[in-house]
Amino acid sequence: MNLTTEQQGAVAIVRVAETRVMYPMLGEFSDAISALVAAGRRNILIDLAPVTYVDSATIGCLMDCYRQVRGAAGQLKLSGVQKRVETMLTMTGAQNFIQIYSDEPTALASFGA
């Protein structure tokens, strides 16, 4: 999976550079989030700007990551969510737990960064 991680203030940003995120690549994605939590990062923003499709396994993985970050007293949020991906998140109810922002500056501000 093509992803990068950077730190901006108190927020770790995970940038997903894929147009389609599906089951076979989720292990690497989940490992990246786990590594951030293990390193003490509590505020995590996942930038999904280029992503136009996610499958149900991806939604499940995002929810697992959300629970892991929340369990460490942190916050996990999404930015750059395309309409089709937002529809999937809404249909599954994930947006009731994971905060979704249309752009990165707004998402970063929501952390108080």
C-alpha distances in whole Angstrom, upper triangle without the diagonal:
4,6,10,13,16,19,22,25,25,21,18,16,12,11,8,8,7,11,10,9,10,11,9,6,8,9,7,7,11,11,11,13,15,15,17,19,20,21,23,21,23,22,18,17,14,14,13,15,13,12,15,14,13,15,17,15,13,16,17,14,15,19,18,16,19,22,20,21,24,25,25,27,24,23,20,20,18,18,18,18,19,22,20,18,21,23,21,21,24,25,24,25,22,24,27,25,22,23,22,23,23,22,21,25,26,23,24,28,27,26,30,28
4,7,11,14,17,20,23,23,20,17,14,11,9,6,5,6,10,11,10,12,14,13,9,11,12,9,9,13,13,11,14,17,16,17,20,21,21,23,21,22,21,18,16,13,12,12,13,11,11,15,15,15,17,19,18,15,18,19,16,16,20,20,18,20,23,22,22,25,26,26,27,24,23,20,19,17,17,16,17,18,21,20,18,21,23,22,21,25,26,25,27,23,24,27,25,22,23,21,22,21,20,19,22,24,22,22,26,26,25,28,26
4,7,10,14,16,19,19,16,13,10,7,5,5,6,8,11,12,11,14,15,14,11,11,12,9,8,11,11,9,11,14,13,13,17,18,18,20,17,19,17,14,13,10,10,10,12,11,12,15,16,15,18,20,18,15,17,19,15,15,18,18,16,18,21,19,19,22,24,23,24,21,20,16,16,14,15,15,16,17,21,20,18,20,23,21,20,24,26,24,25,22,22,25,23,20,20,19,19,19,18,16,19,21,19,19,22,23,22,24,22
4,7,10,13,16,17,14,10,8,6,5,7,8,11,15,16,15,17,19,18,14,14,15,11,10,13,12,9,11,14,13,12,15,17,16,18,15,17,16,13,12,10,10,12,13,13,14,18,19,18,21,23,21,18,20,21,18,17,20,20,16,19,21,20,18,22,23,22,23,20,19,16,16,15,15,15,17,19,23,23,20,22,25,24,23,26,28,27,27,23,24,26,24,21,21,20,19,19,18,15,18,20,18,17,21,21,20,22,20
4,7,10,13,13,10,7,6,5,6,9,11,14,17,18,17,19,20,20,16,16,16,12,11,13,12,8,10,12,11,9,13,14,13,14,12,14,13,10,10,9,10,13,14,15,16,20,21,20,22,24,22,19,20,21,18,16,19,19,15,17,20,18,16,19,21,19,20,17,16,14,14,14,14,16,17,20,24,24,21,22,26,24,23,26,28,27,27,23,23,25,23,19,19,19,18,19,17,14,16,19,16,15,18,19,17,19,17
4,7,10,11,9,6,5,7,8,12,13,17,20,21,20,23,24,24,20,19,19,16,14,16,15,12,12,15,13,10,14,15,13,14,11,14,12,10,10,11,11,14,15,17,18,22,23,23,25,27,25,22,23,24,21,19,22,21,18,19,21,19,17,20,22,20,20,17,16,15,15,15,14,16,19,21,25,26,23,24,27,27,25,28,30,29,28,25,24,26,24,20,20,19,18,19,17,13,15,17,15,13,16,18,16,17,14
4,6,7,6,4,6,9,11,15,17,20,23,24,23,25,26,27,23,22,22,19,17,18,17,13,13,15,13,10,13,15,12,12,9,12,10,9,10,12,13,16,17,20,21,25,26,25,28,28,27,23,24,25,22,20,22,22,18,18,21,19,16,19,21,18,18,15,15,14,15,15,15,17,20,23,26,28,25,25,29,28,26,28,31,30,29,25,24,26,23,20,19,19,18,20,17,13,14,16,14,11,14,16,13,14,11
4,6,5,6,7,11,12,16,18,21,24,26,24,27,29,29,25,24,25,22,19,20,20,17,16,18,17,13,16,18,15,15,11,13,10,10,10,13,13,17,17,20,21,25,27,26,29,30,29,25,25,27,24,21,23,24,20,20,22,21,18,20,22,19,19,16,15,14,14,15,14,16,19,23,26,28,25,25,28,28,26,28,31,30,29,25,24,26,23,20,18,18,17,18,15,11,11,14,12,9,11,13,11,12,8
4,6,8,10,14,16,19,22,25,27,29,27,30,31,32,28,27,27,24,22,22,22,19,17,19,18,14,16,18,15,14,11,12,10,11,12,15,16,20,20,23,25,28,29,29,31,32,31,27,27,28,26,23,24,25,21,20,23,21,18,19,22,19,18,15,14,15,15,17,17,19,22,25,28,30,27,27,30,30,28,30,33,32,30,26,25,26,24,21,19,20,18,20,17,13,13,14,13,9,11,13,10,10,6
4,7,10,13,16,19,22,25,27,28,26,29,30,31,27,25,25,23,20,20,20,17,15,17,16,12,13,15,13,11,8,8,7,9,11,14,16,19,21,24,25,28,29,28,30,30,29,26,25,26,23,21,22,22,18,17,19,18,14,16,18,15,14,11,11,13,13,16,16,19,22,25,28,30,26,26,29,29,26,28,31,30,28,24,23,24,21,18,17,18,18,20,18,14,14,15,13,9,11,12,8,9,7
4,6,10,12,16,19,21,24,25,23,25,26,27,24,22,22,20,17,17,18,14,13,15,14,10,12,15,13,11,8,8,5,6,7,10,12,16,17,20,21,24,25,24,26,27,25,22,22,23,20,17,19,19,16,15,17,16,13,15,17,15,14,10,9,10,10,12,13,16,18,22,24,26,23,22,26,25,22,25,28,26,25,21,20,21,19,16,15,15,15,17,15,11,12,13,10,7,10,11,8,9,7
4,7,10,13,16,19,21,22,20,23,23,24,20,19,19,17,14,14,14,11,10,12,11,8,10,13,11,10,7,8,6,5,6,8,10,14,16,18,19,22,23,22,24,25,23,20,20,21,18,16,18,18,14,14,17,15,12,15,17,14,15,11,11,10,11,12,13,15,17,21,24,25,22,22,25,24,22,24,27,26,25,21,20,22,19,16,15,16,16,18,15,12,13,15,12,10,13,13,11,13,11
4,6,10,12,15,18,19,17,20,21,22,18,17,18,15,13,14,14,11,10,13,13,10,12,15,14,14,10,11,9,6,5,6,7,10,12,15,15,19,20,19,22,23,22,18,19,20,17,15,17,18,14,14,17,16,14,16,19,17,17,14,12,10,10,10,10,12,14,17,21,22,19,19,23,22,20,23,25,24,23,20,19,21,19,15,15,14,13,15,13,9,12,13,10,9,13,13,12,14,12
4,6,10,12,15,16,14,17,18,18,15,14,15,12,9,11,12,8,8,12,11,10,12,15,14,15,12,13,11,7,6,5,6,9,11,13,13,17,17,16,19,20,19,15,16,17,14,12,16,16,12,13,17,15,13,17,19,18,18,15,13,11,10,10,10,12,13,16,20,20,17,18,21,20,18,21,24,22,22,19,18,21,18,15,15,14,14,15,14,11,14,16,13,12,16,16,15,18,16
4,6,9,12,13,12,16,18,18,14,14,16,13,10,13,14,11,11,15,15,13,16,18,18,19,15,16,14,11,8,6,5,7,8,9,10,14,15,15,18,20,19,15,17,19,16,14,17,18,15,16,20,19,17,20,22,21,22,18,16,13,12,10,10,10,12,14,18,18,15,17,20,19,18,21,24,23,23,20,19,22,20,17,16,15,14,14,13,11,14,16,13,13,17,18,17,20,18
4,6,9,10,9,12,14,15,11,11,13,11,9,12,13,11,12,15,16,15,18,20,20,21,18,19,17,13,11,7,6,6,8,7,7,11,12,12,15,17,16,12,14,17,14,13,16,17,15,16,20,19,18,21,23,23,24,20,18,15,13,11,11,10,11,13,16,16,13,15,18,17,17,20,22,21,22,18,19,22,20,17,17,15,15,15,14,13,17,18,16,16,20,20,20,23,21
4,7,9,9,13,16,15,12,13,15,13,11,15,16,14,15,19,19,18,21,23,23,24,21,22,20,17,14,11,9,8,8,6,7,11,12,13,16,19,18,15,17,19,17,16,20,20,18,20,23,23,22,25,27,26,27,24,22,18,17,14,13,12,13,13,17,17,15,17,20,19,19,22,24,23,24,21,22,25,24,20,20,18,18,17,16,15,18,20,18,19,23,23,23,26,24
4,6,7,10,13,13,10,12,15,13,11,15,17,15,16,20,20,20,23,25,25,26,23,24,22,19,16,13,11,8,9,6,6,9,9,10,13,16,16,13,15,18,16,15,19,20,18,20,23,23,23,25,28,27,29,25,23,19,18,15,14,13,13,13,16,15,13,16,18,17,18,21,22,22,23,21,21,25,23,20,21,18,18,17,17,17,21,22,20,21,25,25,25,28,26
4,7,10,14,14,12,14,17,16,14,17,20,18,19,22,23,23,25,28,28,29,26,26,24,21,18,14,12,9,9,5,4,5,7,9,12,15,16,13,15,18,17,16,20,21,20,21,25,25,24,27,29,29,30,27,24,21,19,15,15,12,12,10,13,12,11,14,16,15,16,19,20,20,22,20,20,24,23,20,21,18,18,16,17,18,21,22,21,22,26,25,26,29,28
4,6,10,11,10,11,15,14,13,16,18,18,18,21,23,23,25,27,28,29,26,26,25,21,18,15,13,10,11,9,6,6,5,6,8,12,12,10,13,15,14,14,18,19,18,20,23,23,24,26,28,29,30,27,24,20,19,16,16,14,13,12,14,11,10,14,15,13,15,18,18,18,20,18,19,23,22,20,21,18,19,18,19,20,23,24,22,24,27,26,27,30,29
4,7,9,7,8,11,11,10,12,15,15,15,18,20,20,21,24,25,26,23,24,22,18,17,13,13,10,12,10,7,8,6,5,7,10,9,7,10,12,11,11,14,15,15,17,20,20,20,23,25,25,27,24,22,18,17,14,15,14,13,13,15,13,10,14,15,12,13,17,17,16,18,16,18,21,20,17,19,17,18,18,19,19,23,23,21,23,26,25,25,29,28
4,6,6,7,10,11,10,12,15,16,16,18,20,21,22,24,26,27,25,25,24,21,19,16,16,13,16,14,11,11,8,6,5,8,7,6,9,11,10,12,14,15,15,18,20,20,21,23,25,26,28,25,23,20,19,17,18,18,16,16,17,14,12,15,16,13,14,18,17,16,19,17,19,22,21,19,21,19,21,21,23,23,27,27,24,26,29,28,28,31,31
4,6,5,8,10,10,11,14,15,16,17,19,21,22,23,25,27,25,25,25,21,21,17,18,16,19,17,14,15,12,9,7,8,6,6,10,10,9,12,14,14,14,17,19,19,21,23,24,25,27,25,24,20,20,19,21,21,19,19,20,18,15,18,19,15,16,19,19,17,19,17,20,22,21,20,22,21,24,24,25,25,29,29,26,28,31,29,29,33,32
4,6,7,9,10,12,13,15,16,17,19,21,22,23,25,27,26,26,26,23,22,19,19,17,20,18,15,17,14,12,11,12,9,10,13,13,12,14,17,16,16,20,21,20,22,25,26,26,29,27,26,22,23,21,23,22,21,21,23,20,18,21,22,19,19,23,22,20,23,21,23,26,24,23,25,24,26,26,27,27,30,31,28,29,33,31,31,34,33
4,6,6,7,9,11,12,13,15,16,18,20,21,22,24,22,23,23,19,19,15,16,15,17,16,13,15,13,11,11,13,10,9,13,13,11,13,16,15,15,18,20,19,20,23,24,24,27,24,23,20,20,18,20,20,19,19,22,19,17,20,21,18,19,22,22,20,23,20,22,25,23,21,23,22,24,24,24,24,27,28,25,26,30,29,28,31,30
4,5,5,6,8,10,11,12,14,16,17,18,20,22,20,21,20,17,17,14,15,14,17,16,14,16,14,11,11,11,8,7,10,10,7,9,12,11,11,14,16,15,17,19,20,21,23,21,20,17,17,16,18,19,18,19,21,19,16,18,20,17,16,20,20,18,20,17,19,22,20,18,20,20,22,23,23,22,26,26,23,24,28,26,25,29,28
4,5,5,6,9,10,10,12,14,15,16,18,20,19,20,21,18,18,15,17,17,20,19,17,19,17,14,14,14,11,10,13,12,9,12,14,12,11,15,16,15,16,19,20,20,23,21,21,18,19,19,21,22,21,22,25,23,20,22,23,20,20,23,24,21,22,20,22,24,22,20,22,22,24,26,26,25,28,28,25,26,29,28,26,30,29
4,6,5,6,9,10,10,13,14,15,16,19,18,19,19,16,16,14,16,15,18,18,16,19,18,15,16,17,13,12,15,14,11,13,15,14,12,16,17,15,16,20,20,20,23,21,20,17,18,18,20,20,20,22,25,23,20,22,24,21,21,24,25,23,24,21,23,25,22,20,22,22,24,25,24,23,26,27,24,24,28,27,25,28,27
4,5,5,7,9,10,11,13,14,16,17,16,17,16,13,13,10,12,12,15,15,14,17,15,13,14,15,12,10,12,12,9,9,13,11,9,13,15,13,14,17,18,18,20,18,17,14,15,14,16,17,17,19,21,20,17,19,21,19,17,21,22,20,21,18,19,22,19,17,19,18,20,21,21,19,23,23,20,21,24,23,22,25,24
4,5,5,6,9,10,11,12,14,16,14,15,16,13,14,12,14,15,18,18,16,19,18,15,15,15,12,10,12,11,7,8,11,8,7,10,12,10,11,15,15,15,18,16,15,13,15,15,17,19,18,21,23,22,18,20,22,19,18,21,22,19,20,17,19,21,18,16,18,19,21,22,22,21,24,24,21,21,25,23,22,25,24
4,5,5,6,9,10,10,12,14,14,15,16,14,15,14,16,17,20,20,19,22,21,18,18,18,15,14,16,14,11,12,14,11,10,13,14,11,13,16,16,15,18,17,17,15,17,17,20,21,21,24,26,25,22,23,26,23,21,25,26,23,24,20,22,24,21,19,21,22,23,25,25,22,25,26,23,23,26,25,23,26,25
4,5,5,6,9,10,11,13,11,13,14,11,12,11,13,15,18,18,17,21,20,18,19,19,17,14,16,16,12,12,15,13,10,13,15,12,12,16,16,15,18,15,15,13,15,15,17,19,19,22,25,24,21,22,25,23,21,24,26,23,24,20,21,23,20,18,19,20,21,23,22,19,22,23,20,19,23,22,20,23,22
4,5,5,6,9,10,11,9,10,11,8,10,9,13,14,18,19,18,21,20,17,19,18,16,13,14,14,10,10,12,10,7,9,11,9,8,12,13,12,14,12,12,10,12,13,15,18,18,21,24,23,20,20,23,21,19,22,24,21,21,17,19,20,17,15,16,17,19,21,20,18,21,21,18,17,21,19,17,21,20
4,5,5,6,9,10,10,11,13,11,13,13,16,18,21,22,21,24,23,20,21,20,17,15,16,15,12,12,13,10,8,11,11,8,8,12,12,11,14,12,13,12,15,16,19,22,22,25,27,26,23,24,26,24,21,25,26,23,23,19,21,22,19,17,19,20,22,24,24,22,24,24,21,20,23,22,20,23,22
4,5,5,6,9,9,11,13,11,14,14,17,19,22,23,22,26,25,22,23,23,20,18,20,18,15,15,16,14,11,14,15,11,11,15,14,12,15,14,15,14,17,18,20,23,23,26,29,29,25,26,29,26,24,28,29,26,26,23,24,25,22,19,21,22,24,26,25,22,24,25,21,20,24,23,20,23,21
4,5,5,7,5,8,9,8,11,12,15,17,20,22,21,25,24,22,24,24,21,19,19,19,15,14,16,14,11,13,14,11,9,13,13,11,13,11,12,11,14,16,18,20,21,25,27,28,24,24,27,26,23,26,28,26,25,21,22,23,20,17,19,20,21,23,22,19,21,22,18,17,20,19,16,19,18
4,5,5,5,6,9,9,12,13,17,19,22,24,23,26,26,23,24,24,21,19,19,18,15,14,15,13,10,11,11,8,7,10,10,7,10,9,11,11,14,16,19,22,22,26,28,28,25,25,28,26,23,26,28,25,24,20,21,22,18,17,18,20,21,24,23,20,22,23,19,18,21,19,16,19,18
4,5,7,9,12,12,16,17,20,22,25,27,26,29,29,26,27,26,23,21,22,21,17,17,18,15,12,14,14,10,10,13,12,9,12,12,14,14,18,20,22,25,26,29,32,32,28,28,31,29,26,29,31,28,27,24,25,25,22,20,22,24,25,28,27,24,26,26,23,21,24,23,20,22,21
4,6,9,12,12,15,17,20,22,25,27,26,30,29,27,28,28,25,23,24,23,20,19,20,18,15,16,17,13,12,15,14,11,14,12,15,15,18,20,22,25,26,29,32,32,29,29,32,30,28,31,33,30,29,26,26,27,23,21,23,24,25,27,26,23,24,25,22,20,22,22,19,21,19
4,6,9,11,14,16,20,23,25,27,27,30,30,28,29,29,26,24,24,23,20,19,19,18,15,15,15,12,10,13,12,9,10,10,12,13,17,19,21,25,26,29,32,32,29,29,32,30,27,30,32,29,28,24,25,25,21,20,21,23,24,26,25,22,23,23,20,18,20,20,16,18,17
4,6,7,11,13,16,19,22,24,24,27,27,25,27,26,24,22,22,21,18,17,18,16,13,13,14,12,9,11,12,9,10,8,10,10,13,16,18,21,22,26,28,29,26,25,29,27,24,27,29,27,26,22,22,23,19,17,18,19,20,23,21,18,19,20,16,15,17,16,13,15,14
4,6,10,13,16,19,22,24,24,27,27,25,26,25,24,21,20,20,18,15,16,15,12,11,12,10,7,8,10,7,7,4,6,8,11,14,17,20,21,25,27,28,24,24,27,26,22,25,27,25,23,20,19,20,16,14,15,17,18,21,20,17,18,18,15,13,15,14,10,13,13
4,7,10,13,16,19,21,21,24,25,23,25,24,23,20,19,20,18,15,15,16,12,11,13,12,8,10,12,10,9,6,5,6,8,11,13,17,18,22,24,25,22,21,24,24,20,22,25,23,22,18,17,18,15,13,12,14,15,18,16,14,14,14,11,10,12,10,7,10,10
4,7,10,13,15,18,18,21,21,19,21,21,20,17,17,17,15,12,13,14,10,9,12,11,8,10,13,12,11,8,6,5,6,9,11,14,15,19,21,22,19,18,22,21,18,20,23,21,20,16,16,17,14,11,11,12,13,16,15,12,14,14,10,10,13,11,9,12,12
4,6,9,12,15,15,18,18,17,20,20,19,16,16,17,15,12,14,15,11,11,14,14,11,13,16,15,15,11,8,6,5,6,7,10,12,15,18,19,16,16,19,19,16,18,21,20,19,15,14,16,14,10,10,10,10,12,11,9,11,11,8,8,11,10,9,13,12
4,6,9,12,11,14,15,14,17,17,17,13,13,15,13,10,12,14,11,11,14,14,12,15,17,17,17,14,11,8,6,5,6,9,10,13,16,17,13,14,17,16,14,17,20,18,18,14,14,16,14,11,11,10,10,12,11,9,13,13,10,11,14,13,13,16,15
4,6,8,9,12,14,14,17,18,18,14,15,17,15,12,15,17,14,14,18,18,16,18,21,21,21,17,14,11,9,6,5,6,8,11,14,15,12,13,17,16,15,17,20,20,19,16,15,18,17,13,12,10,10,10,9,7,11,12,10,11,14,14,14,17,16
4,6,5,8,10,10,14,16,16,12,13,16,14,12,15,17,15,15,19,19,18,20,23,23,23,19,16,13,10,7,6,5,6,8,11,12,9,10,14,13,12,15,18,17,18,15,14,18,17,13,13,10,10,10,10,10,14,14,12,14,17,17,17,20,19
4,6,8,11,12,16,18,19,15,16,19,18,15,19,21,18,19,22,23,21,23,26,26,26,22,19,16,13,9,7,4,6,7,10,12,10,11,15,15,15,17,19,20,20,18,17,20,20,16,15,12,10,9,8,9,13,14,12,14,17,18,19,21,20
4,6,9,11,15,18,18,15,16,20,18,16,20,22,20,21,24,24,23,26,28,28,29,25,22,19,16,12,11,8,8,8,11,12,11,13,16,16,16,19,20,21,22,19,19,23,22,19,18,15,14,12,12,13,16,17,16,18,21,21,22,25,23
4,6,8,11,14,15,12,13,16,15,14,17,19,18,18,22,22,22,24,27,27,27,24,21,17,15,12,11,9,7,7,10,9,8,11,13,12,13,16,17,17,19,17,17,20,20,17,17,14,14,13,13,14,18,19,17,19,22,22,23,26,25
4,7,11,14,15,12,13,17,17,15,18,21,20,21,24,25,24,26,29,30,30,27,24,20,17,14,13,10,8,6,8,6,6,10,11,11,12,15,16,17,18,17,17,21,21,18,18,15,15,13,15,17,20,20,19,22,24,24,25,28,27
4,7,10,12,10,11,14,14,14,16,19,18,19,22,23,24,25,28,29,29,26,24,20,18,15,15,13,10,9,10,7,6,10,10,9,11,14,14,14,17,15,16,20,20,17,18,16,17,16,18,19,23,23,21,23,26,25,26,29,29
4,7,8,6,7,10,11,10,13,15,15,16,19,20,21,22,24,26,27,24,21,18,16,13,15,14,11,10,11,9,6,10,10,8,9,12,12,12,14,13,14,18,17,15,17,15,17,17,18,19,23,23,20,23,26,24,25,29,28
4,5,5,7,9,10,11,13,15,16,17,19,20,21,23,25,26,27,25,23,19,18,16,18,17,14,14,14,11,9,12,12,8,10,13,12,11,14,13,15,18,18,17,19,17,20,20,22,23,27,26,23,26,29,27,27,31,31
4,5,5,6,9,10,11,12,14,15,17,19,20,21,23,25,26,24,22,19,18,17,19,19,16,16,16,13,11,13,12,8,9,12,10,9,12,11,14,16,16,15,18,17,20,21,23,24,28,27,24,26,29,27,27,31,31
4,5,5,6,9,10,10,12,14,15,16,18,20,21,23,24,23,21,18,18,17,19,20,17,18,18,16,13,15,15,11,12,15,14,11,14,12,16,18,17,16,19,18,21,22,24,24,28,27,24,26,29,27,27,31,31
4,5,5,6,9,10,10,12,14,15,16,18,20,21,23,20,18,15,15,13,16,16,14,15,16,14,10,13,14,10,10,14,13,11,13,11,14,16,15,13,16,15,18,19,20,21,24,24,21,23,26,24,24,27,27
4,5,5,6,9,10,10,12,14,15,16,18,20,21,19,17,14,13,12,15,16,13,14,15,13,10,11,11,8,7,10,10,8,10,7,10,13,12,11,13,13,16,18,20,20,24,22,19,22,24,22,22,26,26
4,5,5,6,9,10,11,12,14,15,16,19,20,19,17,14,15,14,18,19,16,18,19,17,13,14,15,11,10,13,13,9,11,9,12,14,12,12,15,16,19,21,23,23,26,25,22,24,26,24,23,27,28
4,5,5,6,8,10,10,12,14,15,17,19,17,16,13,14,13,16,18,16,18,19,18,14,15,17,13,12,15,16,13,14,11,14,15,13,12,15,16,19,20,22,21,24,24,20,22,25,23,22,26,26
4,5,5,6,9,10,10,12,14,15,17,14,12,9,10,10,13,15,13,15,17,16,12,13,15,12,10,13,14,12,12,8,11,13,10,8,12,12,15,17,18,18,21,20,17,19,21,19,18,22,22
4,5,5,6,9,10,10,12,14,15,14,12,10,11,12,15,18,15,18,19,18,14,14,16,13,10,13,14,10,10,7,10,11,8,8,12,13,16,19,20,20,23,22,18,20,22,20,19,23,23
4,5,5,6,9,10,10,13,14,13,13,11,13,14,18,20,18,21,22,21,17,18,19,16,14,17,17,14,14,11,14,14,11,11,15,16,19,22,23,22,25,24,20,22,24,21,20,24,24
4,5,5,6,8,10,11,13,11,10,8,10,12,15,18,17,20,21,21,17,17,19,17,14,17,19,16,15,12,14,15,11,10,13,15,17,20,20,19,22,21,17,18,21,19,17,21,21
4,5,5,6,8,10,11,9,8,6,8,10,14,17,16,19,21,20,17,16,18,16,13,16,17,14,13,10,11,12,8,7,10,12,15,18,19,18,21,19,16,17,19,16,15,19,19
4,6,5,6,9,10,9,9,9,12,14,18,21,20,23,24,23,20,19,21,19,16,18,19,16,14,12,13,13,9,10,13,16,19,22,23,22,24,23,19,20,22,19,18,21,22
4,6,5,7,9,9,10,9,13,15,19,22,21,24,26,25,22,21,24,21,18,21,22,19,18,15,16,16,13,12,15,18,20,23,24,22,24,23,20,20,22,20,18,21,21
4,5,5,7,5,6,6,10,13,16,20,20,23,25,25,21,21,23,21,18,20,23,20,18,15,16,16,12,11,13,16,18,21,21,19,21,20,16,17,19,16,14,17,18
4,5,5,5,6,8,11,14,18,21,21,24,26,26,22,21,23,22,18,20,22,19,17,14,15,14,10,10,13,16,18,22,22,21,22,21,17,17,19,16,14,17,18
4,5,7,9,11,15,18,21,25,24,27,29,29,25,24,26,24,21,23,24,21,20,17,18,17,13,14,16,19,22,25,26,24,25,24,21,21,22,20,17,20,21
4,5,9,11,14,18,21,24,24,28,30,30,26,26,28,26,23,25,27,24,22,19,20,19,15,15,17,20,22,25,25,23,24,23,20,19,21,19,16,18,19
4,7,10,14,17,20,24,24,28,29,30,26,25,28,26,23,24,27,24,22,19,19,18,14,14,15,19,21,24,24,22,23,21,18,18,19,16,13,16,17
4,7,10,14,17,20,21,24,26,27,23,22,25,24,20,22,25,22,20,17,17,16,13,12,13,16,17,21,20,18,19,18,15,14,15,13,10,13,14
4,7,10,13,17,17,21,23,24,20,19,22,21,17,19,22,20,18,14,14,14,10,9,9,12,14,17,17,15,16,15,11,11,13,10,8,12,13
4,7,10,14,14,18,19,20,17,16,19,18,14,17,19,17,16,12,12,13,9,7,8,10,12,15,15,13,15,14,10,11,13,11,10,13,14
4,7,11,11,14,16,17,14,13,16,16,13,14,18,16,15,11,10,12,9,6,5,6,8,11,11,10,12,11,7,9,11,9,9,13,13
4,7,7,11,13,14,11,10,14,13,11,13,16,15,14,11,10,13,11,7,6,5,6,8,9,9,12,11,7,10,13,11,12,15,15
4,5,9,12,14,11,10,14,15,13,15,18,18,17,14,12,15,14,11,9,6,5,6,5,5,9,8,6,9,12,11,12,15,15
4,6,9,12,10,10,13,14,13,15,18,19,18,16,14,17,17,13,12,8,6,5,5,7,10,10,9,12,14,14,16,18,17
4,7,8,6,6,10,11,10,12,14,15,15,13,11,15,15,12,11,7,7,6,8,10,13,12,11,14,16,16,17,20,20
4,6,5,6,9,10,11,12,14,16,16,15,13,17,18,15,14,10,10,8,10,13,16,15,14,18,20,19,21,24,23
4,5,5,6,9,10,10,12,14,15,14,13,16,18,16,15,11,11,9,13,16,18,17,17,20,22,21,23,26,26
4,5,5,7,9,10,11,13,14,14,13,17,18,16,16,13,14,13,15,18,21,20,19,22,24,23,25,28,28
4,5,5,6,9,10,11,12,11,11,15,15,13,13,11,12,11,14,16,19,18,17,20,22,21,22,25,26
4,5,5,6,9,10,10,9,8,12,13,11,11,8,10,10,13,15,18,16,15,19,20,18,20,24,24
4,5,5,6,9,10,10,10,13,15,14,14,11,13,13,17,19,22,20,19,22,24,22,24,27,28
4,5,5,6,9,9,9,12,14,13,14,12,15,15,18,20,23,21,20,23,25,23,24,28,28
4,6,5,6,5,6,9,10,9,10,9,12,13,16,18,21,19,17,20,22,19,21,24,25
4,5,5,6,6,8,10,10,11,10,13,14,18,20,22,20,18,22,23,20,22,25,26
4,6,8,9,10,13,13,15,14,17,18,21,23,26,23,22,25,26,24,25,29,30
4,6,8,9,11,12,14,14,17,19,22,23,26,24,21,25,26,23,24,28,29
4,5,6,8,9,11,12,16,18,21,22,24,22,20,23,24,21,22,25,27
4,5,6,6,9,10,13,16,18,19,22,19,17,20,21,18,19,23,24
4,5,5,6,7,10,13,16,17,19,16,14,17,19,15,17,20,22
4,6,8,10,13,16,19,19,21,18,16,19,20,16,17,21,23
4,6,9,13,16,18,18,20,18,15,17,18,15,15,19,21
4,6,10,13,15,15,17,15,12,14,16,13,13,17,18
4,7,10,12,12,14,11,9,12,13,9,11,14,16
4,7,9,10,12,10,8,11,13,10,12,15,16
4,6,7,9,7,6,9,10,9,12,14,15
4,7,9,8,8,11,12,12,15,17,17
4,6,6,6,9,10,11,13,15,14
4,5,5,6,9,10,11,13,11
4,5,5,6,9,10,11,10
4,5,5,6,9,10,10
4,5,5,7,9,9
4,5,5,7,6
4,5,5,5
4,5,7
4,5
4
